[in-house]
Amino acid sequence: MLIWILESNTDEDMPNLETPSRMSENREGTYRPFNKFLSLLRRSPRLEIGLGIITIFVLMALFAPWISPYNPIKMNLREKYQPPSPRHLLGTDYGGRDVLSRLIWGTRISLYTAVLSVTIGLLLGMALGVTGGYFGGKTDMIIGRSVDIMLSFPSFVLAIALMAALGKGLLNMAISIGISLSPQLARLVRGVTLSVKENPFVEAAKSFGLTEWRIIVRHIIPHSLTPVVVYCTLSLGSAVLIEAGLSFLGLGVSPPTPSWGLMVDEGRYVLRNLPWFSTSAGIFIMVLVLGFNLLGDGLRDQLDPRLRGSVQ
């Protein structure tokens, strides 16, 4: 009788209790994406440094109202052109405004313009590149010639021409920069599309009766994301430089809005005697662009199978 009771208590009748090893496996599965991200950072020092630099600037932009020592637009003519001191770590400008406070608030302008302009360039470049590469024929010829004409102008010159047509303003500046960055992305996406559409899975999708646009959305675009992500990351640095250049020429935001390029322009008149004014803004621009470039290089090294094994 006792033997029969013991045999009848099979695993199906027992409560579903997780063993410690199974619980640890579930816990590891929960944190697996985070662990992969950490291992990715350890394998690429450039990616780690670039992400750290950009994180610092993003936090600076988010918490600008709390970490900024002074009001960035309030003038105090009694303290104009003060040298660096414990009260003003980077001195003051011609209006007596704290340079460090204006640099912190200027981070918002640079990051906002860079992200918005690259997003606009991404949408426009993806649309042109995928359409021309997939459909080919006259469509590809018209789009290709239009892109070639845009590529004949440097991005900065094209942005200046677009700003002259659209007028001053933060949104118009982002649109101008985005359009000026889109031709390179369109050419990149077109090349990837020409390669992807020859794969057997695209032919299989056509045989199942999928529409052209559904094939583009579900098959062509996802296989084009790796080079696009790397290019967009590098383009963020280019967008920061173009925004600073436009503000330097007086085509960007209007005073007294804090902008790094505008600060470089305001400080060039007193560069010999008061070098900290424009030099500090130039250093901020250089460090942020360096962060985006390091991040883009690190992503390229990790996402490209040909480079992944050779990068230490």
RAUR-V688214 format. One record per backbone hydrogen bond with DSSP energy under -0.5 kcal/mol. NH is the residue of the N-H (numbers start at 1). CO is the residue of the C=O. If there is no record, write none. Layout:
BEGIN
nh = <NH;NH>
co = <CO;CO>
END
This chain:
BEGIN
nh = <5;6;7;8;9;10;13;14;17;23;24;25;26;27;28;29;30;31;32;35;36;37;38;39;40;41;42;43;44;48;49;50;51;52;53;54;55;56;57;58;59;60;61;62;63;64;66;67;68;76;79;80;81;82;85;91;92;93;96;99;102;103;104;105;106;107;107;108;109;110;111;112;113;114;115;116;117;118;119;120;121;122;123;124;125;126;127;128;129;130;131;132;133;134;135;136;139;140;141;142;143;144;145;146;147;148;149;150;151;152;152;153;158;159;160;161;162;163;164;165;166;167;173;174;175;176;177;178;179;180;181;182;183;185;186;187;188;189;190;191;192;193;194;195;196;197;198;199;202;203;204;205;206;207;208;209;210;215;216;217;218;219;220;221;223;224;225;228;229;230;231;232;233;234;235;236;237;238;239;240;241;242;243;244;245;246;247;248;249;250;251;252;257;263;264;265;266;267;268;268;270;271;274;277;279;280;281;282;283;284;285;286;287;288;289;290;291;292;293;294;295;296;297;298;299;300;301;302;303;304;305;307;308;309;310;311>
co = <1;2;3;4;5;8;10;10;15;19;20;21;22;23;24;25;26;27;29;31;32;33;34;35;36;37;38;39;40;44;45;46;47;48;49;50;51;52;53;54;55;56;57;58;59;61;63;63;64;95;76;77;93;79;88;88;82;97;93;91;98;99;100;101;102;103;104;105;105;106;107;108;109;110;111;112;113;114;115;116;117;118;119;120;121;122;123;124;125;126;127;128;129;130;131;132;136;136;137;138;139;140;141;142;143;144;145;146;147;148;149;150;154;155;156;157;158;159;160;161;162;163;169;170;171;172;173;174;175;176;177;178;179;181;182;183;184;185;186;187;188;189;190;191;192;193;195;196;199;199;200;201;202;203;204;206;205;211;212;213;214;215;215;216;219;221;222;224;225;226;227;228;229;230;231;232;233;234;235;236;237;238;239;240;241;242;243;244;245;247;246;246;254;259;260;261;262;263;264;265;267;268;270;274;275;276;277;278;279;280;281;282;283;284;285;286;287;288;289;290;291;292;293;294;295;296;297;298;299;300;303;304;304;305;307;307>
END
